[in-house]
């Protein structure tokens, strides 16, 4: 039996190499293997890396798999490393990453993530991306980061028509990268209206909405996003969804999460699939503190 409730299984993608964590590659791969062999392994999704680092990640995965590289103890996952690859070069970078994963014995590319370039016609850019995905994806998932500027909903239409998923940036190293509660609520509603699954990235490593003490940035909480997704599925209006995203009462949010049935948890996670975090420990600690995970 898993110690991780269904609502949180494979919720946190391991983006420890990305800011602000910036964990060196060798340490990041070793730490990921330790997470995947831990009692909370079911909380952790794939290892996230940039396409330019994929070959080096594979090399390190092979070293740790064979036992010749640095490994945490006592237990380490020695299987091929599941990776989600962030494509840095636009649509043209999708096929090389996927084909490399097909050939490798040390990494399994489970997903690719592509950010649309800032163009006047986002939908045209989205069309290039989905066509590239159509040409080479098999079992892999694709997450298209469309942003929330310009005619982003038209780009989301293209993603929906192709049957791929969306990605929302919920933070970063600048305050302007944090969308408002209403923007996030609108994005969730737009995805659900089109039956598009989505993931989030950046700024979401804590469970509950809060103001960061070091930067003063307003951070969304992943528990807020889970419950906002549930509320939107249940027909809540935009202002109700936004209010859930703004809620800072961790105990109340935790109680609401505990009240979800297994079917409600499963349908919530069908649409909000995961979020990338530079820390696995922070989400795990928050869930433990709130009594949501052992």
N, C-alpha and C positions, 0 to 999 in steps of 0.2 A: 504494500500500500504506500502511495506517495504521501509524504508529509506536507506537500504543497497543495492547497485547495485548488479546484479546477479553475477558479476565476483568475488565478495567478500563474498557471503553468505555462512555461516558455514565454512569459510576459516580457522579460528583460533581455534584450539582445546585448551582447557584450561588446561595447564600443570603447574599450579601455585605452585604445591607441589614439583616440581622438580627443581634442580639447574639451574641457580643461584638464582631463586626466593625463593625457600624453605619456602613457606608460610605454617604455621601450619595448620593441617587438618581442624580443626573447622573453622578457618578463611577462608580457601580456599573454603570449601563447601558453606559457607554463601555468600562469594563474588561471587561465580559462580551463585547462585540463583539470586543474584541481577543483574548480567550481563544478565541472561536469561529473566529478567523482564524489561529490559531497552529498550529505543528507538532503540538501536543498537543491539538488541538481535539476529538478523539474521546473524550478523557477527560471532557469537560464536558457535562452535561445542560442542562435548561432553566434560565432565570432565575427565581428564586423571589421572589414579592412578595405582600404582603397585598392583599386585595381592595380595601381603602380607597385603595391606591396605584396600582391598575391603570390608571386613566385617565391619571395623571401619567406612569407608566411608558410608556404608549402614546405620549404626547406627546413624551417624550424619545427614544423609539425612532424616531419619525418625524423628529425633528431630526437624530439621528445617521445615519439612513438617507439623508437628503437631503444631508448634508454640512454643514449649517449649525450643528451643535452641536459641543461639545468631543469630539474624537476622538483616541485614541492612534494613533501611527503605528508602522510604515509601512502595515500592512494592517488593514482593518476589515471585518467582516461587515456588509453593507448590506441583508440580507434582513429580512423581518418577524421580530420577536423572539419566540422560543418561550418561553412563561411557564407556570410552575406557580403557581396562585393559592391562597394560604392564606386560607380563609374565616374571618372573625372573628365573624360574627354567627349561627352555627348554620345549620341546614338552609335557612332562609329566604334566606341569602346566596348560595346555590349558583347558582340560575338567573340572577340579574342578572350575575354574573361570566361565566358561560358565554355568555349572549346578547351581552354586550359583545364578547367574543372573536369571536363569529360575525360581528359587524358590522365589526370593526376590520380595517383593511388593514395595521396596524403591529405588532400582536401576534397570536400564535396561541396560544390557551389549550390546552395539551396535557394538563394535569392540574389537578384541584382537590384540596385537602387540607383535611379537616374534623376538628376535634377535638371529641369527644363531651363534652357538658356533664356535670359531676359530679352525677349523679342516682342515686337508689337503684336505679332500674331502667335500667341501661345499655342493655339490649337494646331497650327501647322507644325510647330516644333514637336508637340505631343504626337502628331501623326508620324513623324519621322522615327520617334522613339518606339512607338508600338509596332511599326513595320519592322524595325530591327529586331524587336523581341519576337515577333511572329516568325522571323526567318531562322531563329536559332534556339529558342527556348523549348524545352520538353517538359520535364518535371519541375523546373525551377519556377519560383515566383518572381514577379516584377513589381516594384514599387516606384511610381513616378511622382517625384516631388514637383508640384505645380506652382507652389507659392499661393499668395492671397492677393496679388496685385493684378491689375488689368482684367482682362476677360478670362479669369481663371476657371470659371464654371464651364466655359466652352471647352477649355482644355480637359477638364474633368469629364465632359461628355465623350471626348475621344477615348480617354482611358476606359470609361465605362463600356463603350461600344466594343472595345477590344477585349474586355474581360480581365483587365489587369487591376492592380491595387494602387492606392494613392499613398503619399507620404506627406506629413505635415511637420514643418519645422516649428517647434514650440519654444525655442530659446537660442542662446548663443553667447558670444562674448561681448555683445552690444545690446543695450536696452531696446533698440529698434527691432531686434530680431524676435522679441517676445510678442506674439499676437495677443489681442485683448480677449476677454471672455466671450464677447459677442462674435468676434471673428472665429474663434475655435468652435463655438456653438453652430455658427453658420456652415463651417466646413463639415462638421459631423453630420448635420442635417442634409447637406448637399450629397455627401457620400451615401448616406442611407437611402435617400430618395432615388439614387441611381443604382443601388445595390452594389456599391464599391467598398471593398474592405480597405482599411487604412492602418498605417503605423505612424508613430510619432518619433521625433528625434530631437535631442538637445534640450537641456533645461528641465528635464522631467524626472530627475532621479530621486525625488522625494515624493512621498505618498500624498501629501496635503498641500494645498495652495499656501504660499508663504512669501514673505519678503526676505531676500537673502541678506544676511548681516554684513557680509563683506562688500557686496556691490550695490545693495539697495534695489536690485532688480526684482520684479514681481514674477515669481516662478509658479507655473501651473503644477498641480499635483496629479500623479498618475491615477490615484484613487478617484479624484474628481472626474478625470476623463472617462474612466470606466463607468462611473455612475451616471455621468452626463450622456454617455452613449446608450446606457440602459433606459434612461428617461426619454431620450429622443425616440428610441424604438417603441416605447410605450405611448407615444403621441404627445409628449410635452411640447409646449410652445418654446420659441427661441429664447424668450426672456427667462423661462423656467430652467432651461438647459444652461444658460449663461449664469444664472444664480447658483446652480450646483457647482459650476466651474470656479466660482468666486468663494465658495464656502471654505472657511478656515477651521471649522470645528471637527477635528480629527475623530473624536469619539463618536459624534453623530454620524459622520461618514462611515466609520467602521461598522456601526450598528446597522446602517442601511445596507452595507455590503453583506453582512452576515445574514440578513433577511432574504437575500436573493435565493431562489430555488436553483437546483442544478440545471434545469432547462434555461432559466434566465441567465445564469452564468455562461452557459455554453453559447447561447445566441449573442450575448454581449461580445464574447471573445471571437466569435465568427467574423465580426465586423471590425472591432478594435483588436488587431492581431498581436501587437507588441510595441515596445518603444526601445530605442537605442539609448544606452546609458554608459557613461565612462566609468561608472562604479556599479558593481554588483552588491557590494556590502551595504550601501546606503538604502536602496529599496528593500533589501532583506531586513535590515535593522528596523526600518519604519514599520514594515508589516508585522514583525515580531513585537515591537513596542505596542502596536495597536491591537494585539491579540488576534491577528488575522492569519498568522502562520506560526507553527511551532519552531 
